[in-house]
């Protein structure tokens, strides 16, 4: 037993190990990545852990292991649930044998991009129980209880964290892992349970799924997961706090004057689906004013208002449906104070402070994110821009669809190149819609390697089958980079552990595009030539821009070359900086010339290709290829 | 229980999140309840980074509210302004006055606040502002010592933090984290500690 600082993600991983998990799968996505990433750093010979091709694949693998009787965990960010859901709803209807837990991290306040969606909606749709920790320590405990709940009810169970919990660090007392059960895998042939062919089967499964959710309510009550605390006197203020916000409630009660909050009753709900009807009924009967404190959508509030109507509650409910709190963003102590002030009909003392939070920011310099110094994608963006021009088009008349991951950073200055970002793989299919719209200009789609493996392949298959003319640029840097360098199918074999590398070029070639070119994106000239040819040509053209992610290359001490500045030649036109926006370029403190920060520069030489005076000199290093 | 809420601000690549980790390790040694949340952009460098540290709370949410921070450290001049709404009136604000210009500023497209404007705004918001000049870092083995450890030394001497964690324990957390480069780090820590706090050196740091 050790006390240590763990993130919520790590705590979920440790909780799962303590619960004897056998199989763990996932797809990287901020803020959930740290769970599988942590497990992969540990020596766990008796477990199976992998980054899967996508969330649907990951979930199906976990479900297979759980159907065979083992405990299995599958992890993803909220957007991943959209991908996994097709499988998830079917598996929810079938139920599970071994404990099956889906760990998902939502991102209220959007620290990392993508829709600010609330996975609690998926729990309701799929009739699956959901547990929501409010701290890393609670995540450790609830991860274990999620497996217990799953096995006691036969339902897969959602474990949902939010960014501040998943990425938050706190003291956790973790006990030693427990090895997976030593069982013979279950091979149960039961088409009524494991297939969906036939109306009777499907309806039976739907009803069984509802039965499991009803059973979950009792099990959750027995496990004591939700805590109701009623004040001595009735008729006062009640708070229903959900998941992450229960910690904010605890902080508010700890710091509040006793004179101010003598009669607050609380229901701290960490098991949020099914809705805790019994305890909520008690809260409604006891209180005259109820604040519902939950992040994102007002699901608990809706349920409470329905219950209030059913039970004839005469008091007031404060939450989001009355406009007090926002369905966007995180909720903090100031939001709690605001809601309580509204409930009590007193002026909100925090209003000024809230306003202050948004002031001053104007004075800070804007800091848009861009690609790293030496990022191979920079070469790709610049080549696309140059090729569009070379092929005789204006930048603003050529649609370039973007996709998920680092590759989307081409939307920002100085590139301003990409027009769209939708979901994993969408760049390829969205582009086809633009083609069929009758555009007279060529359409370009861009996508990264991991994103292509995840969801881009069907779009390319479709384009090739239907002879839809487009140019697809696959930006292959060999890693799932934006989430912090995870291995994907195309990562070099030496990082694949017991797995092997899938040859991305061979995959594309096998699909049979009309043209496939493999180019080093540092070679701006060749890349521009190839792209501009492709833009003038009919058919499906794929350009595979291959060069390892600069962060990973530099970690191994691999430099592409050396770029230097001849200060006497530099006229400080800033063209290098304007075109590349490279973070390694700056201006000498005395304002005399461009300087290169050697701690950042990878010697890609792109800047030198735009220097009109020859002040920037580049020498490639031998053997510094992809 | 005594509590101390600390806000760290800076730019990705400055080692701000590492400081959160070091303070948390020190808190663990000192048996002080601790929670911290880093907020940062993606894998790339150069984006805004914020770390919220909650020390000494039995129960607490992850985030610091408006006017909730006892102690603020900004590792970059422009980003320091983002700390103002969080400062308690009695807060201590440590500014490590490094300038990390975004490209838009270098190109003359965006404005960057002056040192005077930033200091004036910070002084209006809180009780005590300590400015550290990046150039005042000592040199160890021909290199300026690590900026973040220098700033950590400065932070560790602040009353609000000392009341919960002895600076020696913070220093020990630094030493344990990187045993092989402990000597240079202790020089950095000690220098920051002395410069910001007008105090005698720590026994160990002084020896280094």
Contacts between the chains, C-beta under 8 A, distances in Angstrom:
chain1	res1	chain2	res2	distance
A	3	B	28	6.8
A	4	B	28	7.2
A	5	B	21	7.3
A	5	B	24	4.8
A	5	B	25	6.5
A	5	B	28	5.9
A	5	B	34	7.3
A	30	B	42	7.4
A	111	B	39	5.8
A	111	B	40	7.9
A	112	B	41	8.0
A	112	B	42	6.9
A	135	B	35	7.0
A	135	B	62	7.9
A	136	B	35	7.7
A	164	B	37	5.2
A	164	B	61	7.8
A	164	B	62	3.9
A	164	B	63	6.3
A	165	B	62	7.0
A	167	B	37	6.1
A	167	B	38	6.4
A	167	B	39	7.9
A	168	B	35	6.1
A	168	B	36	7.0
A	168	B	37	4.3
A	168	B	62	4.7
A	169	B	20	7.2
A	169	B	21	7.2
A	169	B	24	5.8
A	169	B	34	8.0
A	169	B	35	6.8
A	169	B	36	5.1
A	169	B	37	7.2
A	169	B	38	7.8
A	170	B	34	6.7
A	170	B	35	3.9
A	170	B	36	7.6
A	171	B	27	8.0
A	171	B	28	6.2
A	171	B	33	6.6
A	171	B	34	6.1
A	171	B	35	7.7
A	244	B	61	7.7
A	244	B	62	7.8
A	245	B	61	7.6
A	247	B	59	6.6
A	247	B	60	6.4
A	247	B	61	4.6
A	247	B	62	7.0
A	248	B	61	3.6
A	250	B	59	3.5
A	250	B	60	7.1
A	250	B	61	7.8
A	251	B	57	6.7
A	251	B	59	6.0
A	251	B	60	4.4
A	251	B	61	4.9
A	253	B	59	8.0
A	254	B	57	7.0
A	254	B	58	6.4
A	254	B	59	5.6
A	254	B	60	7.5
A	330	B	63	6.7
A	332	B	61	6.2
A	332	B	63	4.7
A	332	B	65	5.3
A	333	B	61	6.2
A	333	B	63	7.7
A	333	B	65	4.1
A	333	B	68	7.2
A	334	B	65	4.8
A	334	B	66	5.4
A	350	B	65	7.8
A	350	B	66	6.7
A	353	B	65	7.3
A	353	B	66	3.3
A	353	B	67	5.3
A	353	B	85	7.5
A	354	B	66	6.1
A	356	B	66	5.8
A	356	B	67	7.3
A	356	B	84	7.8
A	356	B	85	4.4
A	357	B	66	5.1
A	357	B	85	4.4
A	357	B	86	8.0
A	358	B	85	7.7
A	359	B	84	7.9
A	359	B	85	6.7
A	360	B	81	5.1
A	360	B	82	7.2
A	360	B	84	4.8
A	360	B	85	6.4
A	360	B	121	6.8
A	361	B	81	7.1
A	361	B	82	6.3
A	363	B	78	7.9
A	363	B	81	5.1
A	363	B	113	5.2
A	363	B	117	7.1
A	363	B	121	7.2
A	364	B	78	4.8
A	364	B	79	6.3
A	364	B	81	4.8
A	364	B	82	5.8
A	364	B	113	7.1
A	365	B	78	4.5
A	365	B	101	7.4
A	365	B	102	5.4
A	365	B	104	7.3
A	365	B	105	5.3
A	365	B	110	5.5
A	365	B	111	6.7
A	365	B	112	4.7
A	365	B	113	7.2
A	366	B	102	6.5
A	366	B	104	6.1
A	366	B	110	5.5
A	367	B	11	7.2
A	367	B	46	6.8
A	367	B	47	6.1
A	367	B	48	5.6
A	367	B	102	4.8
A	368	B	102	7.3
A	368	B	104	7.3
A	369	B	41	5.3
A	369	B	42	6.5
A	369	B	44	5.7
A	369	B	46	7.2
A	369	B	47	5.1
A	370	B	44	7.1
A	370	B	46	7.2
A	370	B	103	7.2
A	371	B	44	6.7
A	372	B	44	5.3
A	372	B	45	6.4
A	406	B	42	7.2
A	406	B	43	7.2
A	406	B	44	7.5
A	409	B	44	7.5
A	413	B	103	7.8
A	413	B	104	7.2
A	414	B	103	7.5
A	481	B	43	5.9
A	482	B	42	5.0
A	482	B	43	5.6
A	483	B	42	8.0
A	483	B	43	7.3
A	484	B	43	5.4
A	485	B	43	7.1
A	551	B	43	6.7
A	574	B	106	7.7
A	574	B	107	6.2
A	577	B	103	6.4
A	577	B	106	6.3
A	577	B	107	6.1
A	578	B	107	6.2
A	581	B	103	5.0
A	583	B	45	6.6
A	583	B	46	5.4
A	583	B	103	7.1
A	585	B	103	8.0
A	586	B	101	7.1
A	586	B	106	6.3
A	587	B	106	5.9
A	600	B	45	7.6
